[in-house]
Amino acid sequence: RAEHAEKQLALLTRRIESAEKLISGSEKKGKQAAGTADPAVAKALKIMKDDTIKRLSALKKSMVKAQEYTKKVEEERDALKTENEKLQYRVKHLKRSMEEAEKKSS
């Protein structure tokens, strides 16, 4: 699941970067054509651009939070896995000690 989430986050990152490049490219073209464009259209495009940037920023923030959460969960999983291995080792040797004690007492 973590690998799938990482792949999804990488895909979203690429999409965000592509969108940011497109926006910055369209800004340059928009500035060049601003003298010939209808002011209402220019205003509408600016509103759309600002809204898109706002949404992309929010998406990027949520993506960063998801990455941080994923990292935290993976670290907890690794710690639990290590603890589990240690406990299994202890149980194995306690069983062996009990079996040896039973053999000696018989």
N, C-alpha and C positions, 0 to 999 in steps of 0.2 A: 504494500500500500504506500509506503514511504517513497519507494522508487517511482511509482505512478504519480504521486503528488509532485515529486521533484520534476518529472517530465512535463507535467501540466504547468508548473510554475515557470520552467524554462521556455515553454511555448508562449505563455502569456508575456514573459519578458521580451521575447523577440517581437511579438505583436505590438507591444507598447513602444518599443524602440522604433519599429517601422512607422507607427502612427506619428510619433514625435518627429521623425525625419520628414514625413509627408507634410505635416503641419508647418514645419519650419520652411520647407520648400515652397509651400503654397503661400506662406507669408511673404516671401521674396517676390513671387509672381504677383501676389495681390498688391504689393506696394508699387510694382511697376505699372500695373493696370489701374491703380487707384484713380489716376487722373481721368481715365476714360469711363470708369464704372459708375453706375447709378448709385447715388449715396444710400438709398434704401437697401440695395443689394449688398453694398459694402458693409453696412451696419448689421444686416442679417448674417453675413458671413463672419463678421467679428464675434457676434453673439454665439454662433455655432462653434467657432474655434475656441472661444473661452470656455464654453460648456464642455467641449470635448477634452480640453486640457484639464479641466476640473475633474472630470470623470476618470481620465487616465491617471491623474495624481491619486485619486481615491483608490483606484484599482491597484496601483503600485504600492500604496501604503498597506492595503490588505494583503497583498502578495508577500511583502516583507514580513508582516506579522505571521502569516502562514509558514513562511520559511523558518522563522525563529521558533515557532511552536513545534514544527517538525523536528528541528534540531534538538530541542529540549526533550521531546518524547523519545527520540532515538538515544539520547544520552541516558535517560532513565531506563530505557529498555536494556541498554548495554550494562548498566550498573546492576539491574535485577538479574540479568543473565549470569554475570560474574558471581553474584551472591548465591544464586541457585547452584552453580557449579561447585562452589565451596561447600555448601550444605550437603550436596550429594556425595561429595568426597568424605565429609565427616560421617554421614549415615553409613556409607560403605564400610568405613573402618570401625565404626561402633558395632555394626553387625558382625564383622569378623572377630572383634574382641569378645563379643557375647558368645559366639560359637566356640571360640577357644576356651572361654571360661566354663562353658557347659561341658566340653570334652574333658577338661581337667577335673571337674567335680564328679563326673560319672565313673 
